[in-house]
Amino acid sequence: MAWSAADIPDLSGKTALVTGANSGLGLRTAQVLSDRGAHVLMACRSVERGRAALATVSGAAELLDLDLADLGSVRAAAAQVRERTGDRLDLLVNNAGVMVPPRSTTADGFELQFGTNHLGHAALTWLVMPALRGVPGARVVTLSSIAHRNQGFDLNDLDFQHRGYRATAAYAQSKTANLLFTVELHRRAQAAGLDLVSVAAHPGLANTELASNSARARVAGPVGRGVAAVVRAGTRLVTAPVDRAVLPQLYAATAPGVTGGQYYGPTGPGEMFGAVGPAKPRSLVLDPTIGRTLWVRTAELTGVSPDPA
């Protein structure tokens, strides 16, 4: 469909929370939502980078300290969101993520990608649900990736404790979990009679810092910075600029007629580039048994009570 950020309706009076808003897709999402009148809470892990990002936002916005790799930080941030918004949040964009780092763990001991990309966002969503419940038609937009189709998904080894670790497989597993969570949240919101829209999106191939950050994490010192610079230059040659790559999540977040349980992305070959439209998830994402099992397991791992139950 021929859709652009110019088609976003007036968002005056609405409040949005965007994770990973210090750079890339998250920053552009915050900028556009703010330009269209929304008050944006920019959730960032780095205070310094967050302040620099905030300076580029022309409308109403404020910083929120959030480290998705630390469930204590997630709880504190969620409490801040509820306090600052008066329990009225129109939009949550679960945008932040890490991609193919060396094997490492979160503050709570989980594999970094699964812990950050899925567990952190799931916990945050549940913890701010009282604020989302306060607004009819509130939306939760969770980012996945075309990479979710490339690897297996093992409910019995979500943390890679019983198989050899491959960063690409762990990334794909975390992004599959993002989709499973989106669909299960939609099912449960419907069953509970909530006026809540849970949708997912992916950017295709996007010119963000994820690849260069991964390269820098794998090689220390000046050499790592040099490798990251080369990766950054190569990424620009084969990816869409952020202004275009961000459109699927902006569409999911703002377009009239978006319904729960849907998945949006580029519609070109391989869903790598192109106009915004429906994206195709792998079949297991729609399996209610897998979705239900992951939902319960996520609650056990995070210690956060699911909402809706």
Protein Blocks (a to p, Z undefined) as FASTA:
>chain_A
ZZdfklpccfehiacddehilgcjllmmmmmmmmnopacddddfblklmmmmmmmpmbdc
ddddddfkbmklmmmmmmmmmmmnoopafbdcdfbccehiacdddfkopafklmmmmmmm
mmmmmmmmmmmmmpghiacdddddfklmmpccdfklmnopmbccdfklmmmmmmmmmmmm
mmmmmmmmmmnopacddddddebjaddfklmmmmmmmpgcjllmmmmmmmmmmmmmmccc
fklmmmmmmmmmmpghiaghiacddfbehhlgccdddddddfklmmmklmmmmmmmmmmm
nopacddZZ
